[in-house]
């Protein structure tokens, strides 16, 4: 339904085509955004301030700017379109690795306390 949604706001076929592509690209990683927010909340509630801070600044901040700088130079306009989904995937990977590290640390602490 991306063309129909884009068509609600614009009537130029070229803009609808580009808007459809952009909307589809952004929606690809929508499920990861929820997981990223869960990771951030888990780190906050587990008193992992550094991990929570990294997750907070990564997706829309530092990592997005770095990804934009690289993808624009490599793919031009398409790099702008794909920068946010790529930043989402990389932020998810960061969150997953921080979560695994936290889980391993917690397991190691349980073994030492026995």
Backbone atoms as SQL, in Angstrom:
CREATE TABLE atoms (id INTEGER PRIMARY KEY, chain TEXT, resi INTEGER, resn TEXT, atom TEXT, x REAL, y REAL, z REAL);
INSERT INTO atoms VALUES
  (1, 'A', 1, 'UNK', 'N', 0.802, -1.197, 0.000),
  (2, 'A', 1, 'UNK', 'CA', 0.000, 0.000, 0.000),
  (3, 'A', 1, 'UNK', 'C', 0.851, 1.269, 0.000),
  (4, 'A', 2, 'UNK', 'N', 2.149, 1.115, -0.145),
  (5, 'A', 2, 'UNK', 'CA', 3.038, 2.279, -0.121),
  (6, 'A', 2, 'UNK', 'C', 2.684, 3.313, -1.196),
  (7, 'A', 3, 'UNK', 'N', 2.386, 2.907, -2.440),
  (8, 'A', 3, 'UNK', 'CA', 2.034, 3.927, -3.438),
  (9, 'A', 3, 'UNK', 'C', 0.742, 4.679, -3.084),
  (10, 'A', 4, 'UNK', 'N', -0.219, 3.954, -2.529),
  (11, 'A', 4, 'UNK', 'CA', -1.485, 4.584, -2.171),
  (12, 'A', 4, 'UNK', 'C', -1.290, 5.582, -1.022),
  (13, 'A', 5, 'UNK', 'N', -0.469, 5.206, -0.047),
  (14, 'A', 5, 'UNK', 'CA', -0.218, 6.102, 1.085),
  (15, 'A', 5, 'UNK', 'C', 0.527, 7.346, 0.613),
  (16, 'A', 6, 'UNK', 'N', 1.549, 7.143, -0.199),
  (17, 'A', 6, 'UNK', 'CA', 2.303, 8.285, -0.727),
  (18, 'A', 6, 'UNK', 'C', 1.405, 9.155, -1.600),
  (19, 'A', 7, 'UNK', 'N', 0.523, 8.529, -2.356),
  (20, 'A', 7, 'UNK', 'CA', -0.387, 9.258, -3.229),
  (21, 'A', 7, 'UNK', 'C', -1.393, 10.127, -2.488),
  (22, 'A', 8, 'UNK', 'N', -1.606, 9.836, -1.202),
  (23, 'A', 8, 'UNK', 'CA', -2.494, 10.685, -0.413),
  (24, 'A', 8, 'UNK', 'C', -1.922, 12.096, -0.244),
  (25, 'A', 9, 'UNK', 'N', -0.597, 12.208, -0.295),
  (26, 'A', 9, 'UNK', 'CA', 0.066, 13.483, -0.026),
  (27, 'A', 9, 'UNK', 'C', 0.601, 14.169, -1.273),
  (28, 'A', 10, 'UNK', 'N', 0.907, 13.388, -2.292),
  (29, 'A', 10, 'UNK', 'CA', 1.472, 13.934, -3.527),
  (30, 'A', 10, 'UNK', 'C', 0.782, 13.281, -4.724),
  (31, 'A', 11, 'UNK', 'N', 0.737, 13.990, -5.833),
  (32, 'A', 11, 'UNK', 'CA', 0.063, 13.450, -7.018),
  (33, 'A', 11, 'UNK', 'C', 1.003, 13.297, -8.206),
  (34, 'A', 12, 'UNK', 'N', 2.230, 13.727, -8.065),
  (35, 'A', 12, 'UNK', 'CA', 3.230, 13.594, -9.127),
  (36, 'A', 12, 'UNK', 'C', 3.731, 12.147, -9.148),
  (37, 'A', 13, 'UNK', 'N', 3.610, 11.436, -10.274),
  (38, 'A', 13, 'UNK', 'CA', 4.028, 10.031, -10.343),
  (39, 'A', 13, 'UNK', 'C', 5.493, 9.794, -9.960),
  (40, 'A', 14, 'UNK', 'N', 6.360, 10.734, -10.289),
  (41, 'A', 14, 'UNK', 'CA', 7.776, 10.587, -9.935),
  (42, 'A', 14, 'UNK', 'C', 7.960, 10.641, -8.424),
  (43, 'A', 15, 'UNK', 'N', 7.285, 11.568, -7.784),
  (44, 'A', 15, 'UNK', 'CA', 7.382, 11.683, -6.327),
  (45, 'A', 15, 'UNK', 'C', 6.753, 10.476, -5.655),
  (46, 'A', 16, 'UNK', 'N', 5.644, 9.982, -6.186),
  (47, 'A', 16, 'UNK', 'CA', 5.004, 8.789, -5.619),
  (48, 'A', 16, 'UNK', 'C', 5.939, 7.590, -5.721),
  (49, 'A', 17, 'UNK', 'N', 6.615, 7.461, -6.863),
  (50, 'A', 17, 'UNK', 'CA', 7.555, 6.336, -7.040),
  (51, 'A', 17, 'UNK', 'C', 8.703, 6.434, -6.031),
  (52, 'A', 18, 'UNK', 'N', 9.307, 7.611, -5.896),
  (53, 'A', 18, 'UNK', 'CA', 10.409, 7.792, -4.942),
  (54, 'A', 18, 'UNK', 'C', 9.925, 7.636, -3.503),
  (55, 'A', 19, 'UNK', 'N', 8.767, 8.209, -3.206),
  (56, 'A', 19, 'UNK', 'CA', 8.200, 8.098, -1.857),
  (57, 'A', 19, 'UNK', 'C', 7.887, 6.659, -1.496),
  (58, 'A', 20, 'UNK', 'N', 7.412, 5.892, -2.456),
  (59, 'A', 20, 'UNK', 'CA', 7.131, 4.471, -2.238),
  (60, 'A', 20, 'UNK', 'C', 8.408, 3.722, -1.890),
  (61, 'A', 21, 'UNK', 'N', 9.459, 3.990, -2.634),
  (62, 'A', 21, 'UNK', 'CA', 10.752, 3.346, -2.359),
  (63, 'A', 21, 'UNK', 'C', 11.254, 3.706, -0.966),
  (64, 'A', 22, 'UNK', 'N', 11.200, 4.975, -0.627),
  (65, 'A', 22, 'UNK', 'CA', 11.678, 5.427, 0.681),
  (66, 'A', 22, 'UNK', 'C', 10.853, 4.800, 1.798),
  (67, 'A', 23, 'UNK', 'N', 9.529, 4.798, 1.655),
  (68, 'A', 23, 'UNK', 'CA', 8.656, 4.230, 2.676),
  (69, 'A', 23, 'UNK', 'C', 8.947, 2.753, 2.879),
  (70, 'A', 24, 'UNK', 'N', 9.105, 2.027, 1.803),
  (71, 'A', 24, 'UNK', 'CA', 9.403, 0.587, 1.909),
  (72, 'A', 24, 'UNK', 'C', 10.757, 0.341, 2.570),
  (73, 'A', 25, 'UNK', 'N', 11.752, 1.144, 2.222),
  (74, 'A', 25, 'UNK', 'CA', 13.080, 0.992, 2.825),
  (75, 'A', 25, 'UNK', 'C', 13.029, 1.233, 4.337),
  (76, 'A', 26, 'UNK', 'N', 12.299, 2.265, 4.726),
  (77, 'A', 26, 'UNK', 'CA', 12.217, 2.584, 6.152),
  (78, 'A', 26, 'UNK', 'C', 11.418, 1.542, 6.922),
  (79, 'A', 27, 'UNK', 'N', 10.411, 0.954, 6.296),
  (80, 'A', 27, 'UNK', 'CA', 9.582, -0.025, 6.996),
  (81, 'A', 27, 'UNK', 'C', 10.234, -1.395, 7.134),
  (82, 'A', 28, 'UNK', 'N', 11.263, -1.658, 6.348),
  (83, 'A', 28, 'UNK', 'CA', 11.943, -2.958, 6.420),
  (84, 'A', 28, 'UNK', 'C', 12.459, -3.234, 7.829),
  (85, 'A', 29, 'UNK', 'N', 13.010, -2.223, 8.458),
  (86, 'A', 29, 'UNK', 'CA', 13.629, -2.433, 9.770),
  (87, 'A', 29, 'UNK', 'C', 12.743, -2.015, 10.937),
  (88, 'A', 30, 'UNK', 'N', 11.468, -1.774, 10.685),
  (89, 'A', 30, 'UNK', 'CA', 10.559, -1.376, 11.762),
  (90, 'A', 30, 'UNK', 'C', 10.567, -2.370, 12.936),
  (91, 'A', 31, 'UNK', 'N', 10.551, -3.686, 12.704),
  (92, 'A', 31, 'UNK', 'CA', 10.596, -4.600, 13.857),
  (93, 'A', 31, 'UNK', 'C', 11.854, -4.434, 14.713),
  (94, 'A', 32, 'UNK', 'N', 12.957, -4.080, 14.071),
  (95, 'A', 32, 'UNK', 'CA', 14.201, -3.904, 14.830),
  (96, 'A', 32, 'UNK', 'C', 14.129, -2.697, 15.758),
  (97, 'A', 33, 'UNK', 'N', 13.364, -1.677, 15.374),
  (98, 'A', 33, 'UNK', 'CA', 13.253, -0.479, 16.200),
  (99, 'A', 33, 'UNK', 'C', 12.657, -0.835, 17.559),
  (100, 'A', 34, 'UNK', 'N', 11.638, -1.690, 17.551),
  (101, 'A', 34, 'UNK', 'CA', 11.049, -2.145, 18.814),
  (102, 'A', 34, 'UNK', 'C', 12.048, -2.885, 19.677),
  (103, 'A', 35, 'UNK', 'N', 12.838, -3.745, 19.059),
  (104, 'A', 35, 'UNK', 'CA', 13.846, -4.505, 19.804),
  (105, 'A', 35, 'UNK', 'C', 14.924, -3.566, 20.347),
  (106, 'A', 36, 'UNK', 'N', 15.317, -2.579, 19.561),
  (107, 'A', 36, 'UNK', 'CA', 16.312, -1.595, 20.008),
  (108, 'A', 36, 'UNK', 'C', 15.805, -0.858, 21.246),
  (109, 'A', 37, 'UNK', 'N', 14.538, -0.474, 21.232),
  (110, 'A', 37, 'UNK', 'CA', 13.960, 0.197, 22.393),
  (111, 'A', 37, 'UNK', 'C', 13.901, -0.721, 23.608),
  (112, 'A', 38, 'UNK', 'N', 13.625, -1.996, 23.381),
  (113, 'A', 38, 'UNK', 'CA', 13.623, -2.964, 24.486),
  (114, 'A', 38, 'UNK', 'C', 15.030, -3.110, 25.059),
  (115, 'A', 39, 'UNK', 'N', 16.026, -3.237, 24.184),
  (116, 'A', 39, 'UNK', 'CA', 17.414, -3.308, 24.666),
  (117, 'A', 39, 'UNK', 'C', 17.746, -2.095, 25.535),
  (118, 'A', 40, 'UNK', 'N', 17.402, -0.908, 25.061),
  (119, 'A', 40, 'UNK', 'CA', 17.695, 0.314, 25.807),
  (120, 'A', 40, 'UNK', 'C', 17.033, 0.274, 27.176),
  (121, 'A', 41, 'UNK', 'N', 15.782, -0.139, 27.235),
  (122, 'A', 41, 'UNK', 'CA', 15.049, -0.207, 28.492),
  (123, 'A', 41, 'UNK', 'C', 15.631, -1.267, 29.419),
  (124, 'A', 42, 'UNK', 'N', 16.007, -2.400, 28.863),
  (125, 'A', 42, 'UNK', 'CA', 16.617, -3.465, 29.670),
  (126, 'A', 42, 'UNK', 'C', 17.917, -2.972, 30.297),
  (127, 'A', 43, 'UNK', 'N', 18.739, -2.300, 29.521),
  (128, 'A', 43, 'UNK', 'CA', 20.004, -1.793, 30.056),
  (129, 'A', 43, 'UNK', 'C', 19.759, -0.745, 31.138),
  (130, 'A', 44, 'UNK', 'N', 18.769, 0.098, 30.937),
  (131, 'A', 44, 'UNK', 'CA', 18.451, 1.094, 31.956),
  (132, 'A', 44, 'UNK', 'C', 17.990, 0.434, 33.247),
  (133, 'A', 45, 'UNK', 'N', 17.118, -0.551, 33.126),
  (134, 'A', 45, 'UNK', 'CA', 16.580, -1.203, 34.327),
  (135, 'A', 45, 'UNK', 'C', 17.605, -2.113, 35.002),
  (136, 'A', 46, 'UNK', 'N', 18.602, -2.558, 34.246),
  (137, 'A', 46, 'UNK', 'CA', 19.657, -3.410, 34.812),
  (138, 'A', 46, 'UNK', 'C', 20.829, -2.591, 35.333),
  (139, 'A', 47, 'UNK', 'N', 20.659, -1.274, 35.354),
  (140, 'A', 47, 'UNK', 'CA', 21.694, -0.362, 35.851),
  (141, 'A', 47, 'UNK', 'C', 22.974, -0.427, 35.007),
  (142, 'A', 48, 'UNK', 'N', 22.790, -0.607, 33.714),
  (143, 'A', 48, 'UNK', 'CA', 23.902, -0.611, 32.756),
  (144, 'A', 48, 'UNK', 'C', 23.878, 0.714, 32.007),
  (145, 'A', 49, 'UNK', 'N', 24.306, 1.766, 32.693),
  (146, 'A', 49, 'UNK', 'CA', 24.179, 3.129, 32.175),
  (147, 'A', 49, 'UNK', 'C', 24.930, 3.328, 30.866),
  (148, 'A', 50, 'UNK', 'N', 26.135, 2.792, 30.768),
  (149, 'A', 50, 'UNK', 'CA', 26.928, 2.985, 29.547),
  (150, 'A', 50, 'UNK', 'C', 26.250, 2.318, 28.353),
  (151, 'A', 51, 'UNK', 'N', 25.768, 1.099, 28.554),
  (152, 'A', 51, 'UNK', 'CA', 25.079, 0.397, 27.461),
  (153, 'A', 51, 'UNK', 'C', 23.804, 1.127, 27.058),
  (154, 'A', 52, 'UNK', 'N', 23.038, 1.584, 28.034),
  (155, 'A', 52, 'UNK', 'CA', 21.811, 2.332, 27.736),
  (156, 'A', 52, 'UNK', 'C', 22.141, 3.625, 26.991),
  (157, 'A', 53, 'UNK', 'N', 23.185, 4.302, 27.422),
  (158, 'A', 53, 'UNK', 'CA', 23.597, 5.541, 26.759),
  (159, 'A', 53, 'UNK', 'C', 24.023, 5.270, 25.321),
  (160, 'A', 54, 'UNK', 'N', 24.816, 4.216, 25.108),
  (161, 'A', 54, 'UNK', 'CA', 25.240, 3.864, 23.747),
  (162, 'A', 54, 'UNK', 'C', 24.039, 3.585, 22.850),
  (163, 'A', 55, 'UNK', 'N', 23.070, 2.856, 23.370),
  (164, 'A', 55, 'UNK', 'CA', 21.884, 2.552, 22.577),
  (165, 'A', 55, 'UNK', 'C', 21.093, 3.826, 22.274),
  (166, 'A', 56, 'UNK', 'N', 21.057, 4.742, 23.220),
  (167, 'A', 56, 'UNK', 'CA', 20.288, 5.972, 23.045),
  (168, 'A', 56, 'UNK', 'C', 20.884, 6.881, 21.968),
  (169, 'A', 57, 'UNK', 'N', 22.192, 6.976, 21.920),
  (170, 'A', 57, 'UNK', 'CA', 22.818, 7.898, 20.964),
  (171, 'A', 57, 'UNK', 'C', 23.152, 7.256, 19.621),
  (172, 'A', 58, 'UNK', 'N', 23.053, 5.953, 19.526),
  (173, 'A', 58, 'UNK', 'CA', 23.533, 5.267, 18.329),
  (174, 'A', 58, 'UNK', 'C', 22.600, 5.385, 17.136),
  (175, 'A', 59, 'UNK', 'N', 21.360, 4.961, 17.269),
  (176, 'A', 59, 'UNK', 'CA', 20.465, 4.835, 16.119),
  (177, 'A', 59, 'UNK', 'C', 20.231, 6.154, 15.384),
  (178, 'A', 60, 'UNK', 'N', 19.849, 7.182, 16.099),
  (179, 'A', 60, 'UNK', 'CA', 19.531, 8.459, 15.467),
  (180, 'A', 60, 'UNK', 'C', 20.660, 9.480, 15.593),
  (181, 'A', 61, 'UNK', 'N', 21.740, 9.068, 16.188),
  (182, 'A', 61, 'UNK', 'CA', 22.821, 10.016, 16.424),
  (183, 'A', 61, 'UNK', 'C', 24.099, 9.622, 15.715),
  (184, 'A', 62, 'UNK', 'N', 25.042, 9.213, 16.491),
  (185, 'A', 62, 'UNK', 'CA', 26.406, 8.974, 16.012),
  (186, 'A', 62, 'UNK', 'C', 26.446, 7.995, 14.842),
  (187, 'A', 63, 'UNK', 'N', 25.831, 6.852, 15.019),
  (188, 'A', 63, 'UNK', 'CA', 25.917, 5.826, 13.981),
  (189, 'A', 63, 'UNK', 'C', 25.215, 6.259, 12.698),
  (190, 'A', 64, 'UNK', 'N', 24.073, 6.897, 12.823),
  (191, 'A', 64, 'UNK', 'CA', 23.367, 7.358, 11.623),
  (192, 'A', 64, 'UNK', 'C', 24.229, 8.339, 10.835),
  (193, 'A', 65, 'UNK', 'N', 24.884, 9.257, 11.530),
  (194, 'A', 65, 'UNK', 'CA', 25.736, 10.228, 10.822),
  (195, 'A', 65, 'UNK', 'C', 26.912, 9.548, 10.137),
  (196, 'A', 66, 'UNK', 'N', 27.505, 8.559, 10.805),
  (197, 'A', 66, 'UNK', 'CA', 28.617, 7.830, 10.188),
  (198, 'A', 66, 'UNK', 'C', 28.152, 7.044, 8.969),
  (199, 'A', 67, 'UNK', 'N', 27.029, 6.365, 9.117),
  (200, 'A', 67, 'UNK', 'CA', 26.490, 5.587, 7.996),
  (201, 'A', 67, 'UNK', 'C', 26.125, 6.512, 6.837),
  (202, 'A', 68, 'UNK', 'N', 25.518, 7.648, 7.140),
  (203, 'A', 68, 'UNK', 'CA', 25.188, 8.617, 6.093),
  (204, 'A', 68, 'UNK', 'C', 26.433, 9.083, 5.350),
  (205, 'A', 69, 'UNK', 'N', 27.484, 9.390, 6.091),
  (206, 'A', 69, 'UNK', 'CA', 28.719, 9.865, 5.465),
  (207, 'A', 69, 'UNK', 'C', 29.286, 8.828, 4.503),
  (208, 'A', 70, 'UNK', 'N', 29.226, 7.563, 4.883),
  (209, 'A', 70, 'UNK', 'CA', 29.771, 6.509, 4.033),
  (210, 'A', 70, 'UNK', 'C', 28.842, 6.209, 2.858),
  (211, 'A', 71, 'UNK', 'N', 27.550, 5.998, 3.139),
  (212, 'A', 71, 'UNK', 'CA', 26.649, 5.564, 2.072),
  (213, 'A', 71, 'UNK', 'C', 26.409, 6.638, 1.013),
  (214, 'A', 72, 'UNK', 'N', 26.414, 7.894, 1.423),
  (215, 'A', 72, 'UNK', 'CA', 26.242, 8.971, 0.437),
  (216, 'A', 72, 'UNK', 'C', 27.427, 8.990, -0.524),
  (217, 'A', 73, 'UNK', 'N', 28.626, 8.790, -0.001),
  (218, 'A', 73, 'UNK', 'CA', 29.811, 8.774, -0.865),
  (219, 'A', 73, 'UNK', 'C', 29.855, 7.545, -1.756),
  (220, 'A', 74, 'UNK', 'N', 29.285, 6.441, -1.297),
  (221, 'A', 74, 'UNK', 'CA', 29.317, 5.206, -2.080),
  (222, 'A', 74, 'UNK', 'C', 28.137, 5.124, -3.048),
  (223, 'A', 75, 'UNK', 'N', 26.907, 5.406, -2.574),
  (224, 'A', 75, 'UNK', 'CA', 25.711, 5.200, -3.380),
  (225, 'A', 75, 'UNK', 'C', 24.948, 6.474, -3.713),
  (226, 'A', 76, 'UNK', 'N', 25.421, 7.621, -3.291),
  (227, 'A', 76, 'UNK', 'CA', 24.737, 8.879, -3.616),
  (228, 'A', 76, 'UNK', 'C', 23.358, 8.963, -2.986),
  (229, 'A', 77, 'UNK', 'N', 22.365, 9.296, -3.800),
  (230, 'A', 77, 'UNK', 'CA', 20.991, 9.467, -3.323),
  (231, 'A', 77, 'UNK', 'C', 20.466, 8.199, -2.649),
  (232, 'A', 78, 'UNK', 'N', 20.733, 7.041, -3.238),
  (233, 'A', 78, 'UNK', 'CA', 20.293, 5.784, -2.626),
  (234, 'A', 78, 'UNK', 'C', 20.948, 5.562, -1.266),
  (235, 'A', 79, 'UNK', 'N', 22.125, 6.098, -1.076),
  (236, 'A', 79, 'UNK', 'CA', 22.783, 6.007, 0.220),
  (237, 'A', 79, 'UNK', 'C', 22.022, 6.749, 1.299),
  (238, 'A', 80, 'UNK', 'N', 21.411, 7.873, 0.924),
  (239, 'A', 80, 'UNK', 'CA', 20.580, 8.620, 1.876),
  (240, 'A', 80, 'UNK', 'C', 19.360, 7.789, 2.254),
  (241, 'A', 81, 'UNK', 'N', 18.751, 7.156, 1.263),
  (242, 'A', 81, 'UNK', 'CA', 17.547, 6.360, 1.500),
  (243, 'A', 81, 'UNK', 'C', 17.847, 5.166, 2.412),
  (244, 'A', 82, 'UNK', 'N', 18.963, 4.492, 2.174),
  (245, 'A', 82, 'UNK', 'CA', 19.278, 3.269, 2.906),
  (246, 'A', 82, 'UNK', 'C', 20.060, 3.499, 4.201),
  (247, 'A', 83, 'UNK', 'N', 20.448, 4.726, 4.501),
  (248, 'A', 83, 'UNK', 'CA', 21.250, 4.997, 5.695),
  (249, 'A', 83, 'UNK', 'C', 20.506, 4.644, 6.989),
  (250, 'A', 84, 'UNK', 'N', 19.253, 5.061, 7.109),
  (251, 'A', 84, 'UNK', 'CA', 18.512, 4.784, 8.337),
  (252, 'A', 84, 'UNK', 'C', 18.290, 3.281, 8.557),
  (253, 'A', 85, 'UNK', 'N', 17.827, 2.521, 7.539),
  (254, 'A', 85, 'UNK', 'CA', 17.699, 1.080, 7.766),
  (255, 'A', 85, 'UNK', 'C', 19.031, 0.408, 8.120),
  (256, 'A', 86, 'UNK', 'N', 20.106, 0.836, 7.486),
  (257, 'A', 86, 'UNK', 'CA', 21.411, 0.261, 7.803),
  (258, 'A', 86, 'UNK', 'C', 21.836, 0.624, 9.228),
  (259, 'A', 87, 'UNK', 'N', 21.588, 1.856, 9.633),
  (260, 'A', 87, 'UNK', 'CA', 21.888, 2.264, 11.014),
  (261, 'A', 87, 'UNK', 'C', 21.048, 1.468, 12.004),
  (262, 'A', 88, 'UNK', 'N', 19.807, 1.156, 11.643),
  (263, 'A', 88, 'UNK', 'CA', 18.951, 0.335, 12.510),
  (264, 'A', 88, 'UNK', 'C', 19.528, -1.070, 12.686),
  (265, 'A', 89, 'UNK', 'N', 19.977, -1.658, 11.590),
  (266, 'A', 89, 'UNK', 'CA', 20.567, -3.007, 11.656),
  (267, 'A', 89, 'UNK', 'C', 21.835, -2.990, 12.507),
  (268, 'A', 90, 'UNK', 'N', 22.676, -2.000, 12.303),
  (269, 'A', 90, 'UNK', 'CA', 23.917, -1.913, 13.075),
  (270, 'A', 90, 'UNK', 'C', 23.641, -1.622, 14.550),
  (271, 'A', 91, 'UNK', 'N', 22.642, -0.808, 14.845),
  (272, 'A', 91, 'UNK', 'CA', 22.272, -0.533, 16.232),
  (273, 'A', 91, 'UNK', 'C', 21.712, -1.782, 16.885),
  (274, 'A', 92, 'UNK', 'N', 20.913, -2.546, 16.146),
  (275, 'A', 92, 'UNK', 'CA', 20.409, -3.818, 16.659),
  (276, 'A', 92, 'UNK', 'C', 21.567, -4.754, 16.986),
  (277, 'A', 93, 'UNK', 'N', 22.550, -4.836, 16.085),
  (278, 'A', 93, 'UNK', 'CA', 23.724, -5.697, 16.314),
  (279, 'A', 93, 'UNK', 'C', 24.487, -5.249, 17.556),
  (280, 'A', 94, 'UNK', 'N', 24.631, -3.947, 17.747),
  (281, 'A', 94, 'UNK', 'CA', 25.283, -3.429, 18.947),
  (282, 'A', 94, 'UNK', 'C', 24.502, -3.822, 20.187),
  (283, 'A', 95, 'UNK', 'N', 23.189, -3.629, 20.152),
  (284, 'A', 95, 'UNK', 'CA', 22.350, -3.992, 21.296),
  (285, 'A', 95, 'UNK', 'C', 22.417, -5.464, 21.616),
  (286, 'A', 96, 'UNK', 'N', 22.402, -6.291, 20.581),
  (287, 'A', 96, 'UNK', 'CA', 22.477, -7.738, 20.776),
  (288, 'A', 96, 'UNK', 'C', 23.808, -8.125, 21.427),
  (289, 'A', 97, 'UNK', 'N', 24.894, -7.534, 20.940),
  (290, 'A', 97, 'UNK', 'CA', 26.203, -7.879, 21.513),
  (291, 'A', 97, 'UNK', 'C', 26.323, -7.365, 22.946),
  (292, 'A', 98, 'UNK', 'N', 25.811, -6.169, 23.231),
  (293, 'A', 98, 'UNK', 'CA', 25.831, -5.665, 24.605),
  (294, 'A', 98, 'UNK', 'C', 24.969, -6.531, 25.521),
  (295, 'A', 99, 'UNK', 'N', 23.843, -6.998, 25.002),
  (296, 'A', 99, 'UNK', 'CA', 22.971, -7.870, 25.787),
  (297, 'A', 99, 'UNK', 'C', 23.659, -9.193, 26.091),
  (298, 'A', 100, 'UNK', 'N', 24.296, -9.792, 25.089),
  (299, 'A', 100, 'UNK', 'CA', 25.006, -11.052, 25.321),
  (300, 'A', 100, 'UNK', 'C', 26.131, -10.867, 26.328),
  (301, 'A', 101, 'UNK', 'N', 26.835, -9.746, 26.237),
  (302, 'A', 101, 'UNK', 'CA', 27.903, -9.447, 27.188),
  (303, 'A', 101, 'UNK', 'C', 27.336, -9.295, 28.606),
  (304, 'A', 102, 'UNK', 'N', 26.218, -8.606, 28.737),
  (305, 'A', 102, 'UNK', 'CA', 25.586, -8.430, 30.046),
  (306, 'A', 102, 'UNK', 'C', 25.136, -9.775, 30.599),
  (307, 'A', 103, 'UNK', 'N', 24.556, -10.586, 29.750),
  (308, 'A', 103, 'UNK', 'CA', 24.074, -11.908, 30.173),
  (309, 'A', 103, 'UNK', 'C', 25.241, -12.785, 30.620),
  (310, 'A', 104, 'UNK', 'N', 26.343, -12.757, 29.868),
  (311, 'A', 104, 'UNK', 'CA', 27.535, -13.539, 30.224),
  (312, 'A', 104, 'UNK', 'C', 28.109, -13.043, 31.546),
  (313, 'A', 105, 'UNK', 'N', 28.168, -11.730, 31.729),
  (314, 'A', 105, 'UNK', 'CA', 28.685, -11.164, 32.979),
  (315, 'A', 105, 'UNK', 'C', 27.825, -11.582, 34.165),
  (316, 'A', 106, 'UNK', 'N', 26.515, -11.579, 33.974),
  (317, 'A', 106, 'UNK', 'CA', 25.613, -11.994, 35.049),
  (318, 'A', 106, 'UNK', 'C', 25.796, -13.464, 35.379),
  (319, 'A', 107, 'UNK', 'N', 25.971, -14.297, 34.360),
  (320, 'A', 107, 'UNK', 'CA', 26.192, -15.728, 34.601),
  (321, 'A', 107, 'UNK', 'C', 27.526, -15.967, 35.305),
  (322, 'A', 108, 'UNK', 'N', 28.567, -15.218, 34.904),
  (323, 'A', 108, 'UNK', 'CA', 29.869, -15.355, 35.541),
  (324, 'A', 108, 'UNK', 'C', 29.796, -14.937, 37.016),
  (325, 'A', 109, 'UNK', 'N', 29.035, -13.896, 37.307),
  (326, 'A', 109, 'UNK', 'CA', 28.879, -13.447, 38.689),
  (327, 'A', 109, 'UNK', 'C', 28.131, -14.456, 39.526),
  (328, 'A', 110, 'UNK', 'N', 27.147, -15.143, 38.953),
  (329, 'A', 110, 'UNK', 'CA', 26.396, -16.161, 39.680),
  (330, 'A', 110, 'UNK', 'C', 27.296, -17.335, 40.022),
  (331, 'A', 111, 'UNK', 'N', 28.177, -17.721, 39.086),
  (332, 'A', 111, 'UNK', 'CA', 29.089, -18.837, 39.325),
  (333, 'A', 111, 'UNK', 'C', 30.074, -18.471, 40.427),
  (334, 'A', 112, 'UNK', 'N', 30.609, -17.251, 40.414),
  (335, 'A', 112, 'UNK', 'CA', 31.569, -16.821, 41.427),
  (336, 'A', 112, 'UNK', 'C', 30.933, -16.732, 42.808),
  (337, 'A', 113, 'UNK', 'N', 29.655, -16.400, 42.871),
  (338, 'A', 113, 'UNK', 'CA', 28.982, -16.242, 44.157),
  (339, 'A', 113, 'UNK', 'C', 28.580, -17.565, 44.784),
  (340, 'A', 114, 'UNK', 'N', 28.668, -18.663, 44.066),
  (341, 'A', 114, 'UNK', 'CA', 28.278, -19.964, 44.628),
  (342, 'A', 114, 'UNK', 'C', 29.331, -20.530, 45.517);
